[in-house]
Amino acid sequence: KVQVVESGGGSVQVGQSLRLSCTASGTTQDDYAMGWFRQVPGKEREGVACIGWSGPDIYYSSAVNGRFTLSRQQWSKTMFLQMDDLKPEDTAMYYCAIRRGVRHTTMCSETNDRSIYWGSGTQVTVFS
């Protein structure tokens, strides 16, 4: 059974940093795209940063481009999200997800595909 686990969320002040981690297990396949998504109550889940199954291109949403950095060793199912210069609007539940065989842009744009494996989320709160 595929499992996805995130960690690293917390509460920080504006301008500070957090680093999220994600590890997927339960499969020997290595052609997974991986991505970070976030959701606030009442809004749809949105793709924040995603890397395709073969790398190395990474998609960043316009809201986080230049402040967030996704990293992942090629073919690894461990991924990180370095979040710098955090803002109150970054407050959300952050989810890690994996999906086989798609590009980085597809990974971040198709949030309702049934082939996606989701983690349970980690809360990030940014206060001023």
C-alpha positions as CSV (number, residue, x, y, z in Angstrom):
1,K,0.0,0.0,0.0
2,V,1.4,3.4,-1.0
3,Q,1.7,5.8,1.9
4,V,2.7,9.5,1.8
5,V,3.8,11.3,4.9
6,E,4.6,15.0,5.4
7,S,6.3,16.7,8.3
8,G,7.8,20.0,9.2
9,G,4.8,22.4,9.5
10,G,4.4,24.8,12.3
11,S,3.7,28.4,13.4
12,V,6.2,31.1,12.4
13,Q,6.4,34.9,12.2
14,V,6.2,36.8,8.9
15,G,9.6,36.6,7.1
16,Q,10.7,33.4,8.8
17,S,11.3,30.1,7.1
18,L,10.1,26.5,7.4
19,R,11.2,23.3,5.7
20,L,8.6,20.6,4.8
21,S,9.6,17.0,4.2
22,C,7.7,14.3,2.4
23,T,8.4,10.6,2.1
24,A,6.4,8.0,0.0
25,S,6.7,4.3,0.7
26,G,5.0,1.1,-0.2
27,T,6.0,0.9,-3.9
28,T,9.1,-0.1,-5.8
29,Q,8.2,1.9,-8.8
30,D,10.4,5.0,-9.3
31,D,8.5,6.9,-12.0
32,Y,6.5,9.1,-9.7
33,A,6.0,12.8,-10.0
34,M,5.8,14.6,-6.7
35,G,4.2,17.8,-5.6
36,W,3.3,20.2,-2.8
37,F,-0.2,21.5,-2.5
38,R,-2.0,23.7,-0.1
39,Q,-5.6,24.4,1.0
40,V,-7.4,26.8,3.2
41,P,-10.9,26.3,4.4
42,G,-13.5,27.2,1.7
43,K,-11.0,27.1,-1.1
44,E,-9.9,24.5,-3.6
45,R,-6.6,22.8,-3.1
46,E,-3.9,24.4,-5.2
47,G,-0.6,23.2,-6.6
48,V,2.3,25.1,-5.1
49,A,5.4,23.3,-6.4
50,C,5.8,20.1,-8.4
51,I,8.4,18.0,-10.1
52,G,7.8,15.6,-12.9
53,W,8.5,11.9,-12.8
54,S,11.8,12.3,-14.7
55,G,12.8,15.7,-13.5
56,P,14.5,18.1,-13.4
57,D,11.9,20.8,-14.3
58,I,10.0,22.2,-11.4
59,Y,6.7,24.2,-11.5
60,Y,6.1,26.9,-8.9
61,S,2.9,28.8,-8.5
62,S,3.2,32.5,-9.0
63,A,2.3,33.0,-5.3
64,V,5.5,31.3,-4.1
65,N,7.9,31.6,-7.0
66,G,11.2,33.0,-5.7
67,R,10.4,32.2,-2.1
68,F,9.9,28.4,-2.1
69,T,12.3,25.8,-3.3
70,L,11.4,22.2,-4.0
71,S,14.2,19.6,-3.9
72,R,14.3,15.9,-4.6
73,Q,17.0,13.5,-5.6
74,Q,16.2,12.0,-9.0
75,W,14.2,8.8,-8.7
76,S,13.9,9.3,-5.0
77,K,10.5,9.4,-3.2
78,T,11.7,11.9,-0.7
79,M,11.1,15.5,-1.3
80,F,11.5,18.8,0.5
81,L,10.0,22.2,0.3
82,Q,12.1,25.1,1.7
83,M,9.8,28.0,2.4
84,D,11.5,31.4,2.9
85,D,10.1,34.8,3.5
86,L,6.8,33.4,4.7
87,K,3.7,35.6,4.5
88,P,0.4,35.4,6.3
89,E,-1.2,34.3,3.0
90,D,1.0,31.2,3.0
91,T,-1.1,30.0,6.0
92,A,-2.7,26.7,4.9
93,M,-2.7,23.0,5.3
94,Y,0.1,21.7,3.1
95,Y,-0.2,18.3,1.4
96,C,2.4,16.2,-0.4
97,A,1.2,14.0,-3.3
98,I,2.7,11.6,-5.8
99,R,1.4,10.3,-9.1
100,R,3.0,8.1,-11.7
101,G,4.3,9.2,-15.0
102,V,3.3,12.8,-15.3
103,R,5.1,16.1,-16.0
104,H,5.6,18.8,-13.4
105,T,2.9,21.1,-14.8
106,T,0.3,18.2,-15.0
107,M,1.1,17.2,-11.4
108,C,0.3,20.6,-10.1
109,S,-2.7,21.3,-12.2
110,E,-4.8,18.1,-12.0
111,T,-5.6,17.9,-8.3
112,N,-8.7,15.6,-8.7
113,D,-7.1,12.8,-10.6
114,R,-7.9,9.4,-8.9
115,S,-4.4,8.1,-9.4
116,I,-2.9,10.7,-7.0
117,Y,-1.7,9.5,-3.6
118,W,-2.1,12.1,-0.9
119,G,-0.6,12.6,2.5
120,S,-2.7,13.7,5.4
121,G,-1.2,17.2,5.5
122,T,0.8,19.4,7.8
123,Q,-0.4,22.8,9.0
124,V,1.6,26.0,8.3
125,T,0.6,29.1,10.1
126,V,2.3,32.5,9.5
127,F,1.5,35.3,11.9
128,S,2.4,39.0,12.0
